[in-house]
């Protein structure tokens, strides 16, 4: 069953108020006819609450990755070179002689792992937050679909009432002519 979008687009607008910034694609023109599936798809595409829930889901996915990354050890390396030439150096009243040049080097490789109660609990917390974001997205999708279906049925009911009123008015005119 098809429905004129001029009646349904305002209903979607009530469900999905548009932002004043140009972040999303342009809304379709009001002269199109929409099926229920098209109306739901349009509402899903333009609803800012649904977009925010999807954005939160991406953030929590990275939160889970970061929580597990805390278990990776840190590797530290350092490398040093030094050169001291020949000569003398005076410090206060003492003179220090360097009879030959020296070259020195140092190398260091370190591996460290820091674990705390917070680090150990973080993956579980991040996973729970991710599941909560998934549930919020599912809930927002279900709520949006429910509201769009309700609005769609309201528009169909209004169209049916208009058609009924037109038929009743036509019957009234015909019966009035028959009486004359």
C-alpha positions as CSV (number, residue, x, y, z in Angstrom):
1,X,0.0,0.0,0.0
2,X,1.4,3.4,-0.9
3,X,1.0,6.6,1.0
4,X,1.7,10.2,0.0
5,X,4.8,11.5,1.7
6,X,3.3,14.9,2.3
7,X,1.3,13.4,5.2
8,X,4.0,11.1,6.4
9,X,7.1,13.3,6.2
10,X,5.8,15.7,8.9
11,X,5.2,12.6,11.1
12,X,8.8,11.5,10.6
13,X,9.8,15.0,11.4
14,X,8.1,14.7,14.8
15,X,10.1,11.5,15.4
16,X,13.4,12.7,14.0
17,X,13.8,16.4,14.5
18,X,16.5,17.7,12.1
19,X,19.6,19.4,13.3
20,X,20.4,22.9,12.1
21,X,23.9,21.9,10.9
22,X,24.5,20.2,7.5
23,X,25.7,16.9,8.9
24,X,23.5,14.4,7.1
25,X,22.1,13.9,3.6
26,X,19.3,16.0,2.4
27,X,15.7,14.8,3.2
28,X,13.6,13.5,0.3
29,X,11.1,15.8,-1.4
30,X,7.6,15.8,0.0
31,X,6.0,14.7,-3.3
32,X,7.2,11.1,-3.1
33,X,4.9,8.2,-2.1
34,X,6.2,6.0,0.7
35,X,5.4,2.5,1.7
36,X,5.7,1.5,5.3
37,X,9.1,-0.1,4.7
38,X,10.4,3.0,2.9
39,X,9.1,5.3,5.7
40,X,10.9,3.2,8.3
41,X,14.1,3.1,6.3
42,X,13.9,6.9,5.8
43,X,13.4,7.4,9.6
44,X,16.3,5.1,10.4
45,X,18.6,7.1,8.0
46,X,17.7,10.6,9.3
47,X,16.9,10.0,13.0
48,X,19.6,11.8,15.2
49,X,18.9,9.7,18.3
50,X,19.6,6.5,16.3
51,X,22.7,8.0,14.8
52,X,24.0,9.0,18.3
53,X,23.3,5.4,19.5
54,X,25.3,4.0,16.6
55,X,28.1,6.5,17.3
56,X,28.2,5.4,21.0
57,X,28.5,1.8,19.9
58,X,31.7,2.6,17.9
59,X,33.1,4.4,20.9
60,X,32.5,1.4,23.2
61,X,34.0,-1.0,20.7
62,X,37.3,1.0,21.0
63,X,36.9,1.1,24.8
64,X,36.9,-2.7,24.8
65,X,40.0,-2.9,22.6
66,X,41.8,-0.3,24.8
67,X,40.9,-2.3,28.0
68,X,42.5,-5.4,26.7
69,X,45.5,-3.5,25.4
70,X,46.4,-2.5,29.0
71,X,47.5,-6.1,29.4
72,X,50.3,-5.7,26.9
73,X,53.7,-5.1,28.4
74,X,55.7,-2.0,27.8
75,X,59.1,-2.3,26.1
76,X,61.6,0.4,26.8
77,X,64.9,0.7,25.0
78,X,67.7,3.2,25.3
79,X,71.1,3.6,23.6
80,X,73.9,6.0,24.5
81,X,77.3,6.9,23.2
82,X,79.9,9.1,24.8
83,X,83.4,10.5,24.0
84,X,85.9,12.1,26.3
85,X,89.0,13.6,24.8
86,X,92.5,14.2,26.3
87,X,93.3,17.2,28.5
88,X,92.9,18.5,31.9
89,X,90.0,19.8,33.9
90,X,90.1,21.9,37.1
91,X,87.5,21.6,39.8
92,X,87.9,24.0,42.7
93,X,91.6,23.6,43.6
94,X,92.1,20.1,42.1
95,X,93.2,19.4,38.5
96,X,92.2,16.2,36.8
97,X,94.2,14.9,33.9
98,X,92.9,12.8,31.1
99,X,95.9,11.2,29.4
100,X,94.0,9.4,26.6
101,X,90.7,9.6,24.8
102,X,87.9,7.3,25.8
103,X,84.7,6.2,24.0
104,X,81.8,4.7,26.0
105,X,78.5,3.3,25.1
106,X,75.5,2.0,27.0
107,X,72.5,-0.1,26.0
108,X,69.3,-0.8,27.9
109,X,66.3,-2.9,27.0
110,X,63.5,-3.1,29.6
111,X,60.2,-4.9,29.7
112,X,57.5,-3.8,32.2
113,X,54.0,-4.8,33.0
114,X,51.8,-2.9,35.4
115,X,48.7,-4.7,36.7
116,X,46.3,-3.3,39.2
117,X,42.7,-4.1,40.3
118,X,41.5,-1.4,38.0
119,X,43.4,-2.8,35.0
120,X,42.0,-6.3,35.7
121,X,38.4,-5.0,36.0
122,X,38.5,-2.7,33.0
123,X,37.8,-5.4,30.3
124,X,34.7,-6.5,32.1
125,X,33.5,-3.0,32.5
126,X,34.2,-2.0,28.9
127,X,32.4,-5.1,27.7
128,X,29.4,-4.3,29.8
129,X,29.4,-0.7,28.5
130,X,29.6,-2.1,24.9
131,X,26.6,-4.5,25.6
132,X,24.7,-1.5,27.1
133,X,25.4,0.6,24.0
134,X,24.2,-2.3,21.8
135,X,21.0,-2.6,23.8
136,X,20.5,1.2,23.6
137,X,20.8,1.0,19.8
138,X,18.4,-1.9,19.6
139,X,15.9,-0.1,21.8
140,X,16.2,3.1,19.8
141,X,15.6,1.1,16.6
142,X,12.5,-0.6,18.0
143,X,11.2,2.6,19.4
144,X,11.7,4.5,16.2
145,X,10.0,1.7,14.1
146,X,7.1,1.6,16.6
147,X,6.5,5.4,16.4
148,X,6.8,5.4,12.5
149,X,4.3,2.5,12.3
150,X,1.9,4.3,14.6
151,X,2.2,7.5,12.6
152,X,1.8,5.6,9.4
153,X,-1.4,3.9,10.6
154,X,-2.7,7.3,11.9
155,X,-2.2,8.7,8.4
156,X,-4.0,5.7,6.8
157,X,-6.8,6.1,9.3
158,X,-7.1,9.8,8.4
159,X,-7.2,9.0,4.7
160,X,-9.9,6.4,5.3
161,X,-11.9,8.9,7.3
162,X,-11.6,11.4,4.5
163,X,-12.7,8.8,1.9
164,X,-15.6,7.8,4.1
165,X,-16.7,11.4,4.6
166,X,-16.5,12.0,0.8
167,X,-18.6,8.9,0.2
168,X,-21.2,10.0,2.8
169,X,-21.3,13.4,1.3
170,X,-21.8,12.0,-2.1
171,X,-24.6,9.7,-0.8
172,X,-26.2,12.7,0.9
173,X,-26.2,14.7,-2.3
174,X,-27.7,11.7,-4.3
175,X,-30.4,11.1,-1.7
176,X,-31.2,14.9,-1.6
177,X,-31.5,14.9,-5.5
178,X,-33.7,11.8,-5.3
179,X,-36.0,13.6,-2.9
180,X,-36.3,16.6,-5.2
